Amino acid sequence: MLPQPLREDSEGGSLTAFEEFLLHNELGLAFDELEMIGMGNHCPPAFWRAMLAAAESMQLFDQAERCRAELL
């Protein structure tokens, strides 16, 4: 659901960092990285709905609120 070409930020929000966090089972950090990627790119509502569902499943309440705000 990420746009191509993907705009990544050296301050955060890279697929490389996201994959590294996943590799080390740092799911909260992986979520944050993917959220930064989403905020730096024009992602469709389906991306934010999936992110919201993941945040709620992981009980990441602050992140869930930010995802909800992206859907407005």
C-alpha positions as CSV (number, residue, x, y, z in Angstrom):
1,M,0.0,0.0,0.0
2,L,3.0,2.3,0.0
3,P,3.4,4.6,-2.9
4,Q,6.2,4.2,-5.5
5,P,8.6,5.8,-5.6
6,L,8.8,5.8,-1.8
7,R,10.0,9.0,-0.1
8,E,12.2,8.1,2.9
9,D,13.6,10.4,5.6
10,S,17.1,10.1,7.0
11,E,15.7,11.1,10.4
12,G,13.4,8.1,10.5
13,G,10.9,6.4,8.3
14,S,12.9,4.0,6.2
15,L,12.0,0.5,5.1
16,T,15.5,-0.7,6.0
17,A,15.0,0.4,9.6
18,F,11.4,-1.1,9.6
19,E,12.8,-4.5,8.4
20,E,15.6,-4.4,11.0
21,F,13.1,-3.8,13.8
22,L,11.0,-6.7,12.5
23,L,14.0,-9.0,12.3
24,H,14.7,-8.3,16.0
25,N,11.1,-8.7,17.0
26,E,10.8,-5.0,18.0
27,L,7.2,-4.7,16.8
28,G,6.4,-1.4,18.5
29,L,9.5,0.2,16.9
30,A,8.7,-1.3,13.6
31,F,5.2,0.1,13.8
32,D,6.5,3.5,14.6
33,E,8.9,3.4,11.7
34,L,6.1,2.4,9.3
35,E,3.9,5.1,10.7
36,M,6.7,7.7,9.9
37,I,6.9,6.3,6.4
38,G,3.1,6.7,6.0
39,M,3.2,10.3,7.3
40,G,6.0,11.2,4.9
41,N,4.2,9.8,1.9
42,H,0.7,10.0,0.5
43,C,-0.7,6.7,1.7
44,P,-4.3,5.6,0.9
45,P,-6.9,5.2,3.6
46,A,-6.5,1.4,3.4
47,F,-3.0,1.8,4.7
48,W,-4.2,3.8,7.7
49,R,-7.0,1.4,8.4
50,A,-4.5,-1.5,8.4
51,M,-2.2,0.5,10.7
52,L,-5.1,1.3,13.0
53,A,-6.1,-2.3,13.2
54,A,-2.5,-3.3,14.0
55,A,-2.2,-0.5,16.7
56,E,-5.4,-1.6,18.4
57,S,-4.3,-5.3,18.2
58,M,-0.9,-4.3,19.8
59,Q,-2.7,-2.0,22.3
60,L,-0.7,1.0,21.1
61,F,-3.4,3.5,22.0
62,D,-1.5,6.7,21.2
63,Q,-0.5,5.3,17.8
64,A,-4.1,4.2,17.2
65,E,-5.3,7.7,17.7
66,R,-2.8,9.1,15.3
67,C,-3.9,6.6,12.7
68,R,-7.5,7.5,13.3
69,A,-6.6,11.1,12.7
70,E,-5.1,10.3,9.4
71,L,-8.4,8.8,8.3
72,L,-10.3,12.0,8.9
